[in-house]
Amino acid sequence: MRFERAIRYVEQELRILREELVAGTSTRWLIVMDAMSRHFARSIENIMLIEMQRPRSTRTKTAAEWAQLNRRLPDYASPIHIIQAGDDYPGRLAFGDHWLSDDRFEFPMEQVFDVYQTVGGSPEPHKNLLDRILATSDRAIRFAEKENIKVIFDRLDGVCGHSLGGLVVVDTRISDTDRCRCLLELLGRELLEKQHRTAPGSNDAQYLRAMEADCVAWIVHRRTELGDGEPPAPIDVADCSLATLVDTLHRVQQVASFILKGLHREFCEDIPV
């Protein structure tokens, strides 16, 4: 698959996604959200390319990367084609600065394989759920401190927590699981607010920020095995351009990936089989 064909497919899929959202259909939106939770480190473009070629895949790496993890590819394994530099420029390839119209500019493609196409090696043992929750909470607090976000635990009435300008407050009376879920959700909101404040031309619509935060929380909760919860509501695209939709997906992927990488470096290396 060549770069031009790949990016044209992505653009077509994004246009179809917007048309379905305008028509009030959310099936494709939920598929995209689910794929983002499985491939959080990939760009929107590569997530869509992976989902087209191998739906429900979970971890993708090159043959050389799998070999470093003592996993090999059988002869019948068919490659998944993605854009080699796509993860370095998320959300920019399909609608970037004249990149598609310039015939001299083209990213190389690379081949990756899903973990279920490989054999050998051994997965990391899963921790006890409570241990995972407590470890995630501890890492979330350290991660917040590195991002200059102060975390306070206090008694709150009517809400599990709230955030405001670099401060996150979480209720002490809720369960360990709910406390961790709330903390991760509020961290996502704070990081999204930072992006909206610093990104030139960022959309300031409050409903869009809330929707992005719900999507980030759902992806992070799903990836950290804290439960799926209610699927995130689809964006209201009636007044949004296709570029706004792409920017929204980009921010959701970027913030969710940033949180997950900061919390659990092993998520990029473990092999769930």
C-alpha positions in Angstrom: 0.0 0.0 0.0 1.3 3.4 -1.0 1.1 6.5 1.1 -1.3 8.3 -1.2 -3.7 5.5 -1.2 -3.5 5.1 2.6 -4.2 8.7 3.3 -7.0 8.9 0.8 -8.6 6.0 2.6 -8.3 7.8 5.9 -9.8 11.0 4.6 -12.7 9.0 3.1 -13.3 7.2 6.4 -13.2 10.5 8.3 -15.8 12.0 5.9 -18.0 9.0 6.3 -17.7 9.2 10.1 -18.8 12.8 10.0 -21.7 12.0 7.7 -22.9 9.3 10.1 -22.6 11.6 13.1 -24.6 14.3 11.3 -27.3 11.6 10.6 -27.4 10.7 14.3 -25.6 7.3 13.9 -22.9 6.5 16.4 -21.8 3.0 15.4 -18.7 4.0 13.6 -17.8 6.5 16.4 -17.9 3.7 18.9 -15.7 1.6 16.7 -13.1 4.4 16.4 -13.2 5.0 20.2 -12.7 1.2 20.8 -9.8 1.1 18.4 -8.2 4.2 20.1 -8.3 2.3 23.4 -6.4 -0.6 21.8 -3.9 1.4 19.9 -3.5 4.5 22.1 0.1 5.2 21.0 -0.8 5.3 17.3 -2.1 8.3 15.4 -5.7 8.7 14.1 -4.5 7.8 10.6 -2.7 4.7 11.6 -5.5 3.6 14.0 -7.9 3.7 11.0 -5.5 1.9 8.7 -4.9 -0.9 11.3 -8.6 -1.3 11.9 -9.3 -1.5 8.2 -6.7 -4.3 7.6 -7.1 -6.2 10.9 -10.1 -5.3 13.0 -9.9 -6.1 16.7 -6.1 -6.2 16.8 -4.6 -5.3 20.1 -0.8 -4.7 19.9 1.1 -3.9 16.7 4.9 -3.9 16.2 7.4 -4.5 13.4 8.9 -7.9 13.0 12.2 -6.6 14.4 10.4 -5.3 17.5 8.6 -8.6 18.1 11.9 -10.4 17.7 13.4 -8.3 20.5 10.5 -9.6 22.7 11.4 -13.2 21.7 8.3 -13.5 19.5 8.5 -14.7 15.9 6.3 -14.5 12.9 5.1 -17.6 11.1 5.5 -17.6 7.3 1.8 -17.1 6.8 1.6 -13.9 8.8 0.2 -11.1 6.7 1.6 -7.6 7.4 -0.5 -4.5 8.4 0.6 -1.4 6.4 0.8 1.8 8.3 2.4 5.2 7.7 6.0 5.1 9.1 6.1 8.7 10.4 2.3 8.8 11.0 2.6 8.5 14.8 4.9 11.5 14.9 2.4 13.8 13.1 -1.0 12.7 14.5 -4.0 14.4 13.0 -1.8 16.3 10.5 -1.5 13.9 7.5 -4.9 14.0 6.1 -5.5 17.7 6.6 -2.0 19.1 7.0 -0.4 22.0 5.2 -0.7 21.2 1.5 1.0 17.8 2.1 -1.4 15.9 -0.1 -1.3 18.3 -2.9 2.5 18.3 -3.1 3.5 15.3 -5.2 7.1 15.6 -4.0 6.1 14.9 -0.4 5.3 11.4 0.7 5.8 9.4 3.9 7.2 5.9 3.6 5.0 3.0 4.7 6.0 0.3 7.1 4.8 -3.2 8.0 3.6 -4.1 11.5 2.0 -7.3 12.9 -0.5 -7.9 15.6 0.5 -9.9 18.7 -1.9 -12.7 17.8 0.0 -13.2 14.6 3.2 -14.0 16.6 4.3 -17.1 18.5 6.7 -17.6 21.4 7.5 -15.5 24.4 5.4 -15.4 27.5 3.0 -12.7 28.7 3.5 -10.8 31.9 1.3 -12.1 34.8 -1.7 -9.9 35.7 -1.6 -8.3 39.1 -4.4 -8.6 41.6 -7.0 -6.0 40.6 -6.8 -4.1 43.9 -3.0 -4.0 43.5 -3.4 -2.6 40.0 -5.9 0.1 41.2 -3.7 1.2 44.1 -0.6 1.2 41.9 -2.4 3.2 39.2 -3.5 5.8 41.8 0.0 6.2 43.1 1.4 6.6 39.6 -1.4 9.0 38.7 -0.4 11.3 41.6 3.3 11.2 40.7 2.3 11.9 37.1 0.2 14.8 38.1 3.0 16.3 40.1 5.3 16.1 37.1 2.7 18.0 35.1 2.4 20.7 37.8 -1.1 19.5 38.8 -1.7 19.4 42.5 -3.9 16.5 43.8 -5.9 16.8 47.1 -8.1 14.2 48.7 -10.9 15.7 50.8 -14.5 15.2 51.8 -16.9 16.5 49.1 -20.6 16.7 48.9 -22.5 15.6 45.8 -19.5 15.0 43.5 -16.6 12.5 43.4 -14.2 15.3 42.5 -13.5 18.5 40.6 -10.7 20.3 38.9 -9.8 23.9 38.4 -6.7 25.5 36.9 -4.0 23.0 38.0 -5.8 21.7 41.1 -7.6 18.3 41.3 -9.7 17.5 44.4 -11.0 13.9 44.9 -13.5 12.7 47.5 -12.0 10.5 50.2 -15.2 8.7 50.9 -15.7 6.8 47.6 -14.2 3.4 46.9 -10.6 2.8 45.8 -11.8 2.0 42.2 -14.0 5.1 42.0 -11.3 7.3 43.5 -8.8 6.1 40.8 -11.3 6.5 38.0 -12.2 10.0 39.2 -8.5 11.0 39.5 -7.7 9.8 36.0 -10.8 11.6 34.5 -9.9 14.9 36.2 -6.2 14.6 35.0 -7.5 14.2 31.5 -9.7 17.3 31.9 -6.7 19.4 33.1 -4.4 18.2 30.3 -7.1 19.0 27.7 -7.6 22.5 29.2 -3.8 23.0 28.8 -4.1 22.0 25.1 -7.0 24.3 24.5 -5.1 27.2 26.1 -1.9 26.7 24.2 -3.1 25.4 20.8 -3.5 28.2 18.2 -7.0 28.4 16.9 -8.3 25.9 19.4 -12.1 25.5 19.6 -13.3 27.0 22.8 -16.8 25.4 22.8 -17.5 24.1 26.3 -19.5 21.1 25.0 -16.6 20.1 22.9 -14.2 20.1 25.8 -16.6 18.1 27.9 -17.0 15.5 25.1 -13.2 15.2 24.6 -12.8 14.7 28.4 -15.4 11.9 28.4 -13.6 10.2 25.6 -10.2 10.4 27.2 -11.6 9.1 30.5 -13.3 6.2 28.7 -10.1 5.2 26.8 -7.9 5.5 29.9 -10.3 3.5 32.1 -10.7 0.8 29.5 -6.9 0.5 29.0 -6.1 0.4 32.7 -8.8 -2.3 33.3 -10.8 0.0 35.5 -14.0 -0.8 33.6 -15.6 0.4 30.4 -18.5 2.4 31.8 -20.9 4.1 29.5 -19.5 4.6 26.0 -18.6 8.2 25.3 -21.3 10.2 23.6 -20.5 11.1 20.0 -19.6 14.6 19.1 -22.3 16.9 17.8 -20.9 17.8 14.4 -23.8 19.8 13.1 -21.8 23.0 13.5 -18.4 21.5 13.2 -16.2 21.2 10.2 -14.4 18.0 9.2 -11.1 19.7 10.3 -12.6 20.3 13.8 -13.6 16.6 14.0 -10.0 15.6 13.1 -8.6 18.1 15.7 -10.9 16.6 18.3 -9.9 13.0 17.6 -6.2 14.2 17.6 -6.5 15.8 21.0 -8.3 12.8 22.5 -5.7 10.4 21.2 -2.8 12.6 22.3 -4.0 13.2 25.8 -5.1 9.6 26.4 -1.8 8.4 25.1 0.2 10.9 27.2 -1.6 9.8 30.4 -1.2 6.0 29.7 2.4 6.3 28.8 3.1 8.4 31.9 1.3 5.9 34.1 2.4 2.6 32.8 5.4 2.4 30.6 4.9 -1.4 30.4 1.7 -0.9 28.5 3.8 -0.3 25.4 5.7 -3.6 25.9 3.4 -6.1 27.6 1.9 -8.9 25.5 -1.7 -9.8 26.5 -2.4 -13.3 25.1 
